[in-house]
Amino acid sequence: MSEIRFQSIAMHKALSKVIPGGVNSPVRSCKAVGVCPLIAVKGSGALLYDLDGNEYIDYCGSWGALMHGHAHPDVIQVIKDTAERGTSFGISTPLEEQLAAAVIKLMPSIQKIRFVSTGTEATMSAVRLARGFTGRDLIVKFDGHYHGHADFFLIQAGSGALDLEGTPASQGIPKEFVKNTICLPFNDLEALQQLFAHEEIRERLAAVILEPIAGNMGVVPADKAWMHVLRDLTAKNGTLLIFDEVMTGFRVAKGGAQSLYGIVPDLTCLGKIVGGGLPAAAFGGRAEIMDRLAPLGPVYQAGTLSGNPLAMAAGIKALELLDAPGFYEELEKKTKRLVDPIQKLIAQESLPYCIQSVGSMLTLFVGASQVTNAQEARGLDAEGFSHLFQKLLNLGIYIPPLQQEAWFVSMAHTGEQLDRTAECVIEILSSVCYAGR
Ligand code: PMP
């Protein structure tokens, strides 16, 4: 494995002249780990190749979109076949019906669905629909959860349920734009109960949105009992419960996180896997809510490229592949093959790390024995993670360049690649810890 990345460095410089930070999405900049970002030129299965010809085992998988690995031949074939007949019409196609039916079959809480192009559009539109349906203004999100970059989601630190005026302006926009968002600590029963006990606020709550298994502060699942309380409180109050399953949908189980928790949300947002590696996302739920959308209802929502035929075709193929018998059992076996030996070492040696995983998404946290909320996720060992990332990169293993993210195992990862990764991680963890003793 070569560590040489001269051409990538030069290209990053060229990109930086014309694109802010040289990237079209900030986390790609590798700022948190202090290295020059990767410049990708090719992917095949679980492998990724950079501009300098270096090969990496990829655990980012386009941030979870690539359930079947890079350039899966069946997915590529349907994209090619579809492209030959035209790339976009701005008119409905039979492919939209096919993908809608496939999603509805796997996620029965969705009776009707609308396709959009990005996860941000899906969550943004779901919130608009919830406001239109309930006639209420406030939305609740949880600290550390990411729902895309619409203004009203850009709020980070938990401000406390009742502190409406004090919601902190965050992430570069003035406070007024997040005034109608309440940000609560995740997995905190008291905060939830306090919120719904407040009569004035309660009557204004249009929706609660959450990642049922958070992936954007690293993998942090919701506590089951807490989740059921949340479902009860929202249902009793006429507040819509929106599951943002952009990351967990078809990832943690065929039926998403909702199937694992046994919860029926009012609306679900999907992205990543549903587009098979192309730009597609969706939101859907009960027909009575979805039918409030234009043209049937007054809630406006639209998109030039929504339901794009290439993305629909790739999504249909991706869902068809994961619907095969034994698919999730096999994927979980693969994930365990990576996770188990590392976890064994951590336990045996009482190392200051932990792995949290659900299905085929996982995070190796540095400097914590457990992470249950955003506050704990902020207190991790950033330097330790940076060291781990750099060492792995030099060994030809690419993990997401931020600790508060999920690693993704795909069906394309081979036993050999998973074993090699586990060995490399174990070697790095051992050497750091023994050096420190
Ligand atoms: N919701 C969740 C849970 C996500 O993980 C993401 C993206 N990582 C989004 C929404 C936003 O999706 P997109 O980047 O496609 O806009």
Boltz pocket constraint, residues with backbone or C-beta under 6 A from the ligand:
constraints:
  - pocket:
      binder: B
      contacts: [[A, 63], [A, 117], [A, 118], [A, 119], [A, 120], [A, 121], [A, 123], [A, 146], [A, 147], [A, 148], [A, 149], [A, 211], [A, 215], [A, 216], [A, 244], [A, 245], [A, 246], [A, 247], [A, 271], [A, 272], [A, 281]]
      max_distance: 6.0
